[in-house]
Amino acid sequence: MSDRKKRSKPAWLRMPTMGAEGAAEVRSILRKHNLETVCSQARCPNMGHCYQRGTATFLILGSVCTRTCGYCAIEHSACPPPPPDPDEPARVAGAAAEMGLSYVVVTSVTRDDLPDGGAGHFAKTVSEIRKLLPEAMIEVLTPDFRGAETSLQIISDASPDVFNHNLETVRALFPAVRPEASYDLSLEVLRKYGRMSPSTPLKSGLMAGLGEEIEDIRKAITDLREAGVTMLTLGQYLQPTSEHLAVDRFVHPREFDEWKAFAESIGFRSVASGPLVRSSFHADLSFPASDGAHGGLSE
């Protein structure tokens, strides 16, 4: 892991500017419904772009995380955060309907303080969205729930259209990047969910530029495919503040293209790979046109 000082971003990491009218409307809707987004809480570089497209990734279960990851700008605390707001799922649904979303992405902070890790709150949010937007597709991006099958079953019973759990980084860097999580546990979470809901596409994401080796990335991609994942995102890690892990290198777009080709060659059906790609960036355009069934590593 490098301790290099923060460097100037290359040209390919500058998101093209867009008009402000659509973004202002999204911000107004979010304020009206008193909602958080991972876009703002995690300081996503694509926030203005996505808001202008009329999309946002809803952040539920509050805005304070119970874990301390080296890459993430979301607030964390050793003290238990406030209990989940029981009205939040309905507000998420109302905002999604007002925004006219046909593809809704819901994620959360990690809530290790809750008996089910917040799975029930996810399920209620999916249910409320279905009431107002019965034709919309819903993707959930969840924490690992410490691998609890009961929590994963609650999510499965809610029947989201895509189950997303990010691996985030390679095995060698996990202790520094995600000290309270486990590489093998995250893979097992994906496997377990795949067994519970074999027709639901599994999705996961990786960051590059944290100091990983080329073979580490290849192995992580292969491990995800063997776990049944068919949808993959790969993007450049960007240091949100000086207190977070430093960027080791800026990965050239050509390398992201190479990883996309490799992932597709081993059976991934949907791969978004590029410097500015994030888990939910253009998620509505990434859902595979073919059926959602997943399986073992394709030959």
C-alpha positions as CSV (number, residue, x, y, z in Angstrom):
1,M,0.0,0.0,0.0
2,S,1.5,3.3,-1.0
3,D,1.6,6.5,1.1
4,R,2.1,8.7,-1.9
5,K,0.6,12.2,-1.6
6,K,-2.6,12.9,-3.5
7,R,-1.9,13.5,-7.1
8,S,-3.7,15.4,-9.8
9,K,-6.3,13.3,-11.6
10,P,-5.7,12.4,-15.2
11,A,-8.1,13.7,-17.9
12,W,-10.0,10.5,-18.1
13,L,-11.2,10.9,-14.5
14,R,-13.0,14.2,-15.2
15,M,-16.8,13.6,-15.6
16,P,-18.2,15.8,-18.4
17,T,-20.3,18.6,-17.1
18,M,-24.1,18.5,-17.7
19,G,-26.9,20.9,-17.3
20,A,-28.2,21.6,-13.8
21,E,-32.0,21.6,-14.2
22,G,-32.5,17.9,-13.8
23,A,-30.1,17.6,-10.9
24,A,-31.8,20.4,-9.1
25,E,-35.1,18.6,-9.4
26,V,-33.7,15.3,-8.0
27,R,-32.1,17.2,-5.0
28,S,-35.5,18.9,-4.4
29,I,-37.3,15.5,-4.3
30,L,-34.7,14.0,-2.0
31,R,-35.0,17.0,0.4
32,K,-38.8,16.8,0.3
33,H,-38.8,13.1,1.3
34,N,-35.9,13.6,3.8
35,L,-33.7,11.0,2.2
36,E,-30.0,10.2,2.0
37,T,-28.2,9.0,-1.0
38,V,-24.9,7.1,-1.2
39,C,-24.1,9.5,-4.0
40,S,-23.7,12.4,-1.6
41,Q,-22.6,10.5,1.6
42,A,-19.8,8.6,-0.2
43,R,-18.8,11.7,-2.2
44,C,-19.3,10.0,-5.6
45,P,-17.6,11.8,-8.5
46,N,-20.6,10.9,-10.7
47,M,-23.3,12.5,-8.4
48,G,-24.1,15.5,-10.6
49,H,-24.1,13.4,-13.7
50,C,-26.5,10.8,-12.3
51,Y,-28.8,13.4,-10.7
52,Q,-29.0,15.1,-14.1
53,R,-30.1,11.8,-15.6
54,G,-32.8,11.8,-13.0
55,T,-31.4,8.9,-10.9
56,A,-29.9,8.4,-7.5
57,T,-29.0,5.5,-5.3
58,F,-31.0,5.6,-2.1
59,L,-29.1,5.1,1.2
60,I,-31.3,3.5,3.9
61,L,-30.9,2.6,7.6
62,G,-29.6,6.1,8.4
63,S,-26.3,7.8,7.5
64,V,-24.0,6.4,10.2
65,C,-22.1,3.1,9.6
66,T,-21.0,0.7,12.3
67,R,-17.8,-0.3,10.4
68,T,-14.7,1.6,9.5
69,C,-13.5,0.9,6.0
70,G,-10.3,2.6,4.7
71,Y,-11.8,3.8,1.5
72,C,-15.3,5.0,2.5
73,A,-16.4,8.5,3.3
74,I,-19.6,7.6,5.0
75,E,-19.7,8.6,8.7
76,H,-19.0,5.8,11.1
77,S,-19.3,5.5,14.9
78,A,-18.5,3.0,17.6
79,C,-21.7,3.9,19.3
80,P,-25.0,2.4,18.0
81,P,-26.7,4.7,15.5
82,P,-30.3,5.7,16.0
83,P,-32.8,2.9,15.3
84,P,-34.1,2.7,11.7
85,D,-36.9,5.1,10.7
86,P,-40.0,3.0,10.1
87,D,-41.3,5.6,7.7
88,E,-38.2,5.6,5.5
89,P,-39.2,2.7,3.2
90,A,-42.4,4.5,2.2
91,R,-40.5,7.8,1.7
92,V,-38.0,6.0,-0.6
93,A,-40.9,4.6,-2.6
94,G,-42.5,8.0,-2.8
95,A,-39.3,9.6,-4.1
96,A,-38.7,6.8,-6.6
97,A,-42.2,7.3,-7.9
98,E,-41.9,11.1,-8.1
99,M,-38.6,10.7,-10.0
100,G,-40.3,8.3,-12.4
101,L,-37.7,5.6,-11.9
102,S,-38.0,2.3,-13.9
103,Y,-34.9,0.9,-12.2
104,V,-34.4,1.6,-8.5
105,V,-31.2,1.0,-6.6
106,V,-31.3,0.8,-2.8
107,T,-28.2,0.4,-0.6
108,S,-27.4,1.0,3.1
109,V,-24.9,1.7,5.7
110,T,-23.7,-1.5,7.6
111,R,-25.8,-2.0,10.8
112,D,-24.1,-4.6,12.8
113,D,-26.0,-3.3,15.9
114,L,-29.3,-4.6,14.5
115,P,-30.3,-8.3,15.0
116,D,-31.0,-8.8,11.3
117,G,-28.4,-6.3,10.1
118,G,-31.2,-4.3,8.6
119,A,-32.5,-7.0,6.3
120,G,-36.1,-6.4,7.3
121,H,-35.8,-2.7,6.5
122,F,-34.5,-3.6,3.1
123,A,-37.4,-6.0,2.5
124,K,-40.0,-3.4,3.6
125,T,-38.4,-0.8,1.2
126,V,-38.7,-3.3,-1.7
127,S,-42.3,-3.9,-0.8
128,E,-43.1,-0.2,-0.6
129,I,-41.5,0.5,-4.0
130,R,-43.5,-2.4,-5.5
131,K,-46.7,-0.8,-4.3
132,L,-46.1,2.4,-6.2
133,L,-43.9,1.2,-9.0
134,P,-45.0,-2.4,-9.8
135,E,-43.2,-2.5,-13.1
136,A,-39.9,-1.1,-11.9
137,M,-36.9,-3.3,-11.4
138,I,-35.2,-3.1,-8.0
139,E,-31.6,-3.7,-7.2
140,V,-30.4,-4.1,-3.6
141,L,-26.8,-3.5,-2.7
142,T,-26.4,-5.0,0.8
143,P,-23.8,-5.3,3.5
144,D,-22.6,-8.9,4.3
145,F,-25.0,-9.3,7.3
146,R,-22.1,-11.2,8.8
147,G,-23.2,-14.1,6.6
148,A,-26.4,-14.7,8.5
149,E,-28.7,-16.9,6.4
150,T,-31.8,-15.7,8.1
151,S,-31.0,-12.1,7.0
152,L,-30.3,-13.2,3.4
153,Q,-33.5,-15.2,3.4
154,I,-35.4,-12.1,4.4
155,I,-33.9,-10.3,1.4
156,S,-34.6,-13.3,-0.9
157,D,-38.3,-13.4,0.2
158,A,-38.7,-9.8,-0.8
159,S,-37.7,-10.8,-4.4
160,P,-35.5,-7.9,-5.6
161,D,-34.6,-8.1,-9.3
162,V,-30.8,-7.9,-8.7
163,F,-28.8,-8.8,-5.6
164,N,-25.6,-6.9,-5.3
165,H,-22.9,-7.3,-2.7
166,N,-19.6,-5.7,-3.4
167,L,-16.3,-7.6,-2.8
168,E,-14.6,-4.1,-3.2
169,T,-10.9,-5.3,-3.3
170,V,-8.6,-8.2,-3.7
171,R,-7.7,-10.7,-1.0
172,A,-4.3,-9.3,-0.2
173,L,-5.6,-5.8,0.6
174,F,-8.8,-6.8,2.5
175,P,-7.2,-6.2,6.0
176,A,-6.4,-2.6,5.2
177,V,-9.4,-1.8,3.0
178,R,-12.1,-3.7,4.8
179,P,-10.7,-4.6,8.3
180,E,-14.0,-5.6,9.8
181,A,-15.1,-7.8,6.8
182,S,-13.8,-10.9,5.2
183,Y,-13.0,-11.7,1.5
184,D,-14.2,-15.3,1.9
185,L,-17.3,-14.3,3.8
186,S,-18.3,-11.9,1.0
187,L,-17.9,-14.6,-1.5
188,E,-20.0,-16.9,0.7
189,V,-22.7,-14.3,1.0
190,L,-23.0,-14.3,-2.8
191,R,-23.0,-18.1,-3.0
192,K,-25.7,-18.4,-0.3
193,Y,-28.0,-15.9,-1.9
194,G,-27.5,-17.7,-5.2
195,R,-28.7,-20.9,-3.7
196,M,-31.7,-19.2,-2.1
197,S,-32.7,-17.4,-5.2
198,P,-31.2,-19.1,-8.3
199,S,-33.1,-17.0,-10.8
200,T,-31.9,-13.7,-9.4
201,P,-28.8,-12.2,-11.0
202,L,-25.9,-11.7,-8.6
203,K,-23.8,-8.5,-8.9
204,S,-20.6,-7.4,-7.3
205,G,-17.9,-4.7,-7.7
206,L,-14.2,-4.1,-7.4
207,M,-12.1,-1.0,-7.0
208,A,-8.7,-0.7,-8.7
209,G,-5.7,1.6,-7.9
210,L,-5.3,0.6,-4.2
211,G,-2.0,-1.3,-4.7
212,E,-3.3,-4.6,-6.0
213,E,-1.3,-6.7,-8.4
214,I,-2.6,-7.7,-11.8
215,E,-2.9,-11.3,-10.8
216,D,-4.8,-10.3,-7.7
217,I,-7.5,-8.7,-9.9
218,R,-7.7,-11.6,-12.2
219,K,-8.1,-14.0,-9.2
220,A,-10.8,-11.8,-7.6
221,I,-12.8,-11.6,-10.9
222,T,-12.5,-15.4,-11.2
223,D,-13.5,-15.9,-7.6
224,L,-16.6,-13.8,-8.2
225,R,-17.6,-15.7,-11.3
226,E,-17.1,-19.0,-9.5
227,A,-19.4,-17.7,-6.7
228,G,-22.2,-17.3,-9.3
229,V,-21.9,-13.6,-10.0
230,T,-22.9,-12.6,-13.6
231,M,-22.9,-8.8,-13.3
232,L,-19.6,-7.0,-12.5
233,T,-18.5,-3.4,-12.0
234,L,-14.8,-2.3,-11.9
235,G,-13.8,1.3,-11.3
236,Q,-11.0,3.5,-10.1
237,Y,-10.6,4.1,-6.4
238,L,-10.5,7.8,-5.5
239,Q,-9.4,9.0,-2.1
240,P,-12.4,10.9,-0.6
241,T,-10.3,12.8,2.0
242,S,-6.7,12.9,3.2
243,E,-7.7,10.7,6.1
244,H,-8.6,7.8,3.8
245,L,-6.3,5.3,2.0
246,A,-4.2,6.9,-0.7
247,V,-4.5,6.2,-4.4
248,D,-1.6,3.9,-5.4
249,R,-2.0,4.5,-9.1
250,F,-4.5,5.8,-11.7
251,V,-5.5,2.9,-13.9
252,H,-5.6,3.7,-17.6
253,P,-8.9,3.1,-19.4
254,R,-7.1,0.5,-21.7
255,E,-6.6,-1.7,-18.6
256,F,-10.2,-1.4,-17.7
257,D,-11.1,-2.5,-21.2
258,E,-8.8,-5.5,-20.8
259,W,-10.5,-6.5,-17.5
260,K,-13.9,-6.2,-19.2
261,A,-12.8,-8.5,-22.0
262,F,-11.4,-11.0,-19.5
263,A,-14.5,-11.0,-17.4
264,E,-16.7,-11.5,-20.4
265,S,-14.5,-14.3,-21.6
266,I,-15.2,-16.3,-18.4
267,G,-18.9,-15.9,-18.5
268,F,-20.0,-12.5,-17.0
269,R,-23.1,-11.4,-18.8
270,S,-22.9,-7.7,-17.9
271,V,-19.6,-5.9,-17.2
272,A,-19.2,-2.1,-16.6
273,S,-15.5,-1.4,-16.4
274,G,-13.9,2.0,-16.5
275,P,-12.3,4.7,-14.4
276,L,-15.6,6.4,-13.3
277,V,-17.6,3.2,-13.0
278,R,-19.3,2.7,-9.6
279,S,-21.6,0.0,-8.3
280,S,-24.8,1.7,-9.4
281,F,-23.5,4.0,-12.2
282,H,-25.9,3.6,-15.1
283,A,-27.2,0.5,-13.4
284,D,-30.4,0.8,-15.4
285,L,-28.4,0.2,-18.6
286,S,-26.4,-2.7,-17.2
287,F,-29.1,-5.3,-16.6
288,P,-28.5,-8.2,-19.0
289,A,-31.0,-8.6,-21.8
290,S,-30.9,-12.4,-21.4
291,D,-32.5,-14.3,-18.5
292,G,-31.2,-13.7,-15.0
293,A,-30.2,-17.3,-14.2
294,H,-26.6,-17.7,-12.9
295,G,-24.4,-20.7,-12.5
296,G,-20.9,-21.9,-12.3
297,L,-17.9,-20.7,-14.2
298,S,-18.5,-20.8,-17.9
299,E,-16.0,-22.7,-20.0
